[in-house]
Amino acid sequence: MRLFFILITTCLITACSSQKPFISDSAPLVHPDNLELTPDAIPRIEPKSRGGNPRSYEVFGKTYYVMPSSDGFVQRGIASWYGTKFHGNKTSNGETYDMYAMTAAHKTLPLPSYVEVTDLISGKKIVVRVNDRGPFHEGRIIDLSYAAATKLGTLKTGTSHVEIKVLNPLASTSVALESPPNQLVIPSPSLSTSKVPLVSPINSDNKGFLFIQVGAFGSLENATKLKRRLINELNAPVTIKSNSINLDPLYLVRVGPYIRIKRADLVRLQLQELGFNNILYTTE
C-alpha cells in the first residue's frame, strides 16, 4: 500500500508539472497607448545565435529541424500571439522576451531572422524579428509578440491567416545600419517648474514618432536591467535600440512611441519623480 501511494503521488506530481506549458496566456492589465503604432523591426545583418540554432530539437515528442538557410523562404498558415505568460523570460536565442517589441517565434527559421508578415484578409503588413521558437500548436506557423499582434490586428481575433516572407538585409544597404537618432535635448525642469510647456518635435512637417530616451549603455546587460525596472514602474512600452553605427554599439533605453507630446510629457514627469532627470526626446 505504501508503494502504491508513492506511485500515485508521483503520477499526480508529474501530471501537474506536465500541465505548466498549457497555462493560458493573456494580455497585460494595462494596454499601452499607441501600441499599434510601434515601428516595424529593421532588418540588419546579424550572426546566427550560438544557442538558438541547434541542428534539431524536440518538443512534446516531436523533432524539429532548424533550417541552415532561410533564403527565399515563404510560408502560409495561421499566426497566433503570446504575451504575459512569457514576458521577461528567456527566448530560444538567449534574449529576454519583451512582449512590447516587434518580435516573433518560429519553429525552424534560423535565429535571428527578419520576416514580413502579411494578413491575407486585410492585406496589412508588418516586419518582425524572429528570436524564439514556437508555436507548437498544430497548424500555426508563427507566434507574434503582443505588440506585433496588436499592430497586425491579430490581437482582436486571436489568430490571423498570414503569409510570412523572410527578408534579406543585404537587399538594401540602407536597412543594414541605423542612423543615429535625431536627438532633441529637453532641459529637465524641477518638479516645481514642470508645467512649463515644451516645444513639440512632432508637427505638420515631421510625421515621426516620439520616444523618451532614458539611458544609453555600452552594456546590453545594464540596458536590460533599466528596461525591466521601467516596465515595472511605468506600465509603458520600453524598448532597447542598438545604435550599431560604431564598432562599440550603444544600447539606448527608450519609452514609447508616442504621437502626442502631452502623453509623452506625462510619462516624462513620472520619470522625473523616479529620479531620472537626464532625459532626451528622440524622433524617428
N, C-alpha and C positions, 0 to 999 in steps of 0.2 A: 504493500500500500504506500509505503514511503517513497519507493522508486516511482510508482505510478504518479504520485503527487508532484514529484520533481519534474517528471516528463511533461505533465500537464502545464505546470508553471512555466517551464522553458518554452513550450509551444505558444503560450499566451504572450510572453515577452517578445518572442520572435514575430508573432502576428502584429503586435503593436508597433514594433520598430519597422516592420515592412510597410506600414501604412503611412509613414512620415513623408515619402515622396509624393503622396496624394493629398496632402493638406491643401485645402482650397486657397488659391491666390486671391489677391484683392488690390483695389486701388487705394492710394493714400487717403486719409481722412480729409485732408485739405488739398483741393486741386489747384495748382499754381496758376495764376493769371497768365494768359497769353502763351500757354504751353504749346498750343498748336502752331505758334509762330517760331518755334525753336529752329534755328538754321540747320540745314542738312549737314551730314558728315562730309568732310572734304577729303576726297581720295588723295593719298600720298604714298610714296614709296616707303615700305616698312619691311624689315626682315621677318621671316616666319617666327612665330613664338616657339621657344625651345620646348616648353612643357605642353603646349596646346596642339601639337601635331604628331601624335604617335601614328604608326602605320595603321593600327586598328585599335578599337576599344570595345568594351561590352557593356550594355545597359539592359537590365531586365531580361537577361538571357539571350539578347540579340547582338550580333557583332556588326560593327560599322567600320568601314574602311575610309580613311581620310584621303582625299584627292591630292595627288602630288602636284597637280597644276589645275587652275580654275579658268584658264584662258578660254574665252568664248562660251562660258557656262551660262545656260538659260534653263529655267525650270518653272513650271506652273503647278499651282496647288493651293492649299489653304494656309493663310497666315493667322497666327494667334499672338498673344502677348503675355508678358509676365511682369509682375510688379513688386509689391511689398514683401512677398514671401522670400524673395531672393535679394532684395535691396541691401547693399552693404556686404554681401557675401562674395567670395572669390569666383570669378568666371573661369572657364576652362583654360584660358591662356594666362591665368595668374593675376589678372587685373581685378579691381573691385567693381562689382556690378552697380551701376548708377542708373536707376530707372528714369532719371530726368535727362539722360544723354541719348543721342541718336545711335543706338547700338542694336544688335540683334544676335540671335543664336541660330546655328545651322548644324545639321548632323555631320556633314562630310567636307564642307569647304575648308581650305587652309585658313588658319588663324594667324593674323587678321586678314580679312578680305573686305572690299567695299562693294556694296550691292545696291543697285537701283531697284526699288520695289514699286510696281505699278498695280493699282487696284483695277481689275479688269471690268468692274461695273461702273465706277465713277471716272476712271481714267487718271486719277490723281497719282502723282509720283513722289517718292521720297528717296533719299540716299542714306544708307545706314552703314555702320562699321561692324562687321561680324567678328565678335571676340569671345563667343561662348558656344556651347554645344546644346542641341535640342532643336525643336520639341520632339519628345519621344511618344507622341500620340499618333496613332495610325492616320495617315492621310494629310498630316500637317507638315509643311516644308520649312517654315521659318517662324521663329518666335521673336516678336518685336518688343523693344523696351516700351515702358509706359508712355514716354514722350513720343516715340515713333508711332505707336498705335494711335495716340491722340491726333497727331498730325495727319496720318493717312485716313483716319476715320474708323479704324478697326475697333477702337475702344467702345463705340456706340453699339456695335453688333456682336462683339466678342471675337469674331473671325472675319476674314475677307478672302475672296478669290483673287489671287495675285499672280503676277509673273515676276520672277526675280532674274536680274541680269548682272553678272559680275562686271565691274568697271575696272579698266586698266589705267592706273595713274600715269603711265608713260604716254597715254594718248594725248595728253595736253600738259606741257611743262608748266602751265600757269596754275595747275592744281597740285603739283607735286610739293610746292612750298608755299607757305602762307606769308604774306607781307606783314610787317609789324602792325599792331593795332593802332588805329587812329586815336591817340590818347588825348583827351581833353582834361587838363588838370583843374580840378574843382577845389578851391580853398575849403578846408574843413573848419566850419564855424563852430564856436562853442554852442552848447545847448541853449544858451540864453539868446543867441543871435541866429538860431537855426531856421527861423521863419523868413529870413531874407530870401527872396526868390532867386533861383539860379537861372542862368541863360541856358535854354534847352538846346542840345545839339541835334535835336530832331525837328526839322521844319519842312516846308514845302520843297526845298531844294535838296534835302537829304532824307531819303526813304529808308535809311539803315535802322538796325535795331540797336537799342541802348543796353549796355551792360555796366555793372558796377564791379570794377576790379578791386579786390580786397587785398591781394598779396601776389608777389612774384617770387618764385623759389628756384634755385638751381637743383633742388632735390625733389623728385616726384613723391617720395615718401612724406616729406614735410607738407607739400601741397595737398596731398590726400588727407592728412590729419586736419588741416584747416577746413578742407571741404566738408569732412564729416561733422566737424563742430558747427559749421554754418548751417548745414542741413538740419541739425538738431535744434539749433537756436531760432532759425528763421522760418522753417517750413516753406522754403522757397527753392526754386531750381538753382542748383550750384554746379558749375562745370569747371573742368581744368582744360585750359587751352595751351598747347605746346607751341611756343614761339621758336621754331626749329631752324630759323634762318642761319644761326651761328652753329659752330661745332659744339658749343656748350649751350644746350637749349634752356630756356626759361619756361617754367610751368606757371601759367597765370591762373589764379583762382578768381572766378567771376560769378556774380549773381545776376540772373536774368535769363533770357532777354525781356526787355520792356519796350512798349511802343509809346508810352505816356510818361513824360517827365515827372508828373505828380506822383504816380505809383512808385517810380524809382526813388523819389525823394523820401517817401515814407520808409522805404527799406534802408535808405542811407541813414536816416535818423535812428532806426533800430540798431544799425551797425555802430553808430557813434555811442549809443548807450551801452553797447557791449565792449567799448574801448577801442574800436577801430576808427582811427582818425585820418590816417594817410590813405585816402580813398581816391580812385580815379574813375571818371566816366569814360567809357570807350564805346565806339560805334563800329558797326560793320554791316 
